[in-house]
Amino acid sequence: MSTEGSGSDFDVVVVGAGAAGIAAARRLVDAGLGTMLVEARDRVGGRAWTIAAPQGFPIDLGCGWLHSADRNVWREIAEARGFGIDRTPPPWSRPVLPKGAPTAEQKEFGEAIWKFRSTLDEFPEGVPDRSAASFLPADGKWNPLLDAVSTFYSGAELARISVRDLARYDDTGVNWRVREGYGALVAGYAAGLPVTLGCEVLHIDRRGSRLAVETTIGTLRARAVVVTLSSNIVAENETLFLPALPEKAAAAGNLPLGLADKLFLGLDGADEFHEESRAFGRMDRTATAAYHFRPFGRPEIEAYFGGALAAELEAGGPDAFWDFAVAELTAIFGSAFAARL
């Protein structure tokens, strides 16, 4: 077995430079294997992506929270590399702003979501799976908002969510952030790795004595290939593997991804709002956004959209997100609020 890659010949090619691909490549390189990490984009990190806001502070366009942070390996990596961990409780752990959400209604919704989630947690093993929506109370007042909240954390409405999978989600409830950005952490973990960017994988040919990874910039050969592409890409690309691997494609097809988008809004006069406060655009419908005011104390609003609403707005482009958010925020805080955004 070779210990270094030679030209276009490697021990292992890792496809996809998101968090999983970077972690795999790091482990392989540390083990002394000739490795090449290839990524179709012009950057590493996948859905972890930190950029600088116009004001200069980092913002995470992709994932931003270290869920189950007390046992999350990325938190350990962050601390080992000198990244700052912010342990401020997340906005969803506190009441929403009273404008547009009277205290009595917040209390009602809090009770409804606690009861709903408790019911899901008690779903027994050994019985047929069902959609989480089947556990909503008939004509429940808070069903639309329960559905909306599902889109924020699962990227899909409850009718598309497996109650068994949701019940098995083992979350410690500890949610922290990386001050410099989650995306910056993941990208930093790739430093020093052999990476080829702008390299889209067309086929992984299994018919020779060594695997042939055919890409847009040439063919790489390897003893093994680690594929860390999203389930949607694997399911939709029938010619990714030659010969085809229908069982893997079918398995990936049974793990469809949800959809979640963010919109960052600068906010003049932000000190009016408490740090880390939040609001729902509406409490009476599913097609609404959640708004996080002053994350890290910064003068901005981080807006979250998910599920069918996110898909609809994506079809309209960035302006559609802006128009939707401004309409919801001015309905809560008055028409003059638009001039502060």
Residue pairs with C-beta under 8 A, 6 or more apart in sequence:
1 11
1 33
1 223
2 9
2 11
2 34
3 11
3 32
3 33
3 34
4 34
5 11
5 34
5 35
5 36
5 194
6 34
8 218
8 219
8 220
8 221
9 34
9 210
9 220
9 221
9 222
10 34
10 35
10 36
10 220
10 221
10 222
10 223
11 28
11 33
11 34
11 35
11 222
11 223
11 224
12 28
12 33
12 34
12 35
12 36
12 222
12 223
12 224
12 225
12 226
13 35
13 36
13 37
13 38
13 211
13 213
13 220
13 222
13 224
13 225
13 226
14 21
14 24
14 25
14 28
14 35
14 36
14 37
14 38
14 225
14 226
14 228
15 21
15 38
15 201
15 204
15 213
15 225
15 226
15 227
15 228
15 229
16 38
16 39
16 46
16 227
16 228
16 229
17 25
17 37
17 38
17 39
17 41
17 44
17 45
17 46
17 190
17 195
17 197
18 44
18 45
18 46
18 47
18 48
18 186
18 228
19 45
19 46
19 48
19 74
19 186
20 46
20 228
21 37
21 39
21 46
21 226
21 228
22 37
22 44
22 45
22 186
22 189
22 190
22 193
23 189
24 226
24 228
25 35
25 37
25 190
25 193
25 194
25 195
26 189
26 190
26 193
28 35
28 226
29 35
29 193
29 194
35 193
35 194
36 194
36 195
36 196
36 220
36 222
37 44
37 190
37 193
37 194
37 195
37 196
38 195
38 196
38 199
38 201
38 213
38 215
38 220
39 195
39 196
39 197
39 198
39 199
40 198
40 199
40 200
40 201
41 197
41 198
42 197
42 198
43 49
43 187
43 197
44 186
44 187
44 190
44 195
44 197
45 62
45 183
45 186
45 187
45 190
46 62
46 186
47 62
47 63
48 60
48 62
48 63
48 182
48 183
48 185
48 186
48 187
49 60
49 61
49 62
49 183
50 58
50 59
50 60
50 61
50 180
50 181
50 182
50 183
50 184
50 187
51 58
51 59
51 61
51 183
52 58
52 59
53 59
53 264
53 266
53 298
53 300
54 266
55 266
55 298
55 299
55 300
57 296
57 298
58 179
58 180
58 181
58 184
59 181
59 264
59 300
59 302
60 181
60 182
60 183
61 183
61 262
62 182
62 183
63 182
63 183
64 177
64 181
64 182
65 90
65 175
65 176
65 177
65 182
66 72
66 74
66 75
66 78
66 85
66 175
66 176
66 177
66 178
66 182
67 171
67 175
68 170
68 171
68 172
68 173
68 174
68 175
69 75
69 85
69 87
69 172
69 174
69 175
69 176
70 172
70 174
71 172
74 182
74 185
74 186
75 85
75 176
77 185
77 189
78 85
78 178
78 185
79 85
81 185
81 188
81 189
83 178
83 179
83 180
83 184
83 185
83 188
84 178
84 179
84 180
85 176
85 177
85 178
85 179
86 176
86 177
86 178
86 179
86 296
87 176
88 176
88 177
88 275
88 276
89 175
89 276
90 175
90 276
91 276
91 277
91 278
91 292
91 293
91 295
92 278
92 290
93 175
94 276
94 277
94 278
95 103
95 106
96 106
96 277
96 278
96 279
96 280
97 273
97 277
97 278
97 279
97 293
97 332
98 106
99 279
99 332
99 333
100 279
100 280
100 281
100 282
100 283
100 331
100 332
101 279
101 280
101 283
105 283
108 141
108 142
109 142
109 145
109 283
112 140
112 141
112 142
112 146
113 142
113 146
113 149
116 135
116 136
116 146
119 135
120 132
120 135
120 163
120 166
120 167
121 167
122 167
123 163
123 164
123 167
129 162
129 163
129 164
130 163
131 158
131 159
131 160
131 161
131 162
131 163
132 150
132 158
132 159
132 161
132 162
132 163
132 166
133 147
133 157
133 158
133 159
133 161
134 163
135 163
136 143
136 146
136 147
136 158
137 143
140 146
144 284
144 285
144 286
145 280
145 283
145 284
145 285
145 286
145 288
146 158
147 157
147 158
147 286
147 307
148 280
148 285
148 286
148 287
148 288
148 290
148 306
149 290
150 156
150 157
150 158
150 161
150 306
150 307
151 157
151 258
151 260
151 286
151 305
151 306
151 307
151 308
151 309
151 310
152 260
152 290
152 304
152 306
154 161
154 166
154 258
154 306
155 257
155 258
155 259
155 260
155 306
155 307
155 310
156 258
156 259
156 306
156 307
157 286
157 307
157 308
160 256
160 258
160 307
177 296
178 184
178 185
179 296
196 217
198 216
198 217
199 215
199 216
199 217
200 215
200 216
201 213
201 214
201 215
201 229
201 240
202 214
202 215
202 216
202 239
203 212
203 213
203 214
203 239
203 240
203 241
203 242
204 211
204 212
204 213
204 214
204 225
204 227
204 240
204 241
204 242
205 211
205 212
205 213
205 214
205 242
206 241
206 242
206 243
207 242
207 243
210 221
210 222
210 223
211 221
211 222
211 223
211 224
211 225
212 219
212 220
212 221
213 219
213 220
213 221
213 222
213 225
227 234
229 240
230 257
231 252
231 253
231 255
231 256
231 257
232 252
232 256
232 257
233 240
234 240
234 248
234 249
234 252
235 249
235 250
235 252
235 253
235 256
238 244
238 249
240 249
241 248
258 306
258 307
259 306
259 307
259 310
259 311
259 314
260 304
260 305
260 306
260 310
261 304
261 305
261 306
261 310
261 313
261 314
261 321
262 302
262 303
262 304
262 305
263 289
263 302
263 303
263 305
263 321
263 322
263 325
264 300
264 301
264 302
264 303
265 300
265 301
265 302
265 303
265 325
265 341
266 299
266 300
266 341
267 273
267 293
267 294
267 299
267 300
267 301
267 340
267 341
268 299
268 339
268 340
268 341
269 340
270 293
270 294
270 298
270 299
270 300
273 293
273 294
274 293
274 294
275 293
275 294
275 296
275 297
276 292
276 293
276 294
276 295
276 297
277 292
277 293
277 294
278 290
278 291
278 292
278 293
279 290
279 291
279 293
279 332
280 288
280 289
280 290
280 291
281 288
281 289
281 290
281 291
281 325
281 328
281 329
281 331
281 332
282 288
282 328
286 307
286 308
286 309
287 308
287 309
287 312
288 309
288 328
289 303
289 304
289 305
289 309
289 324
289 325
289 328
290 303
290 304
291 301
291 302
291 303
291 304
291 325
291 328
291 329
292 301
292 302
292 303
292 304
293 301
294 300
294 301
295 302
301 325
301 329
301 341
303 321
303 325
305 313
305 321
305 324
312 320
313 320
313 321
313 324
314 320
326 338
326 341
329 337
329 338
329 341
330 337
330 338
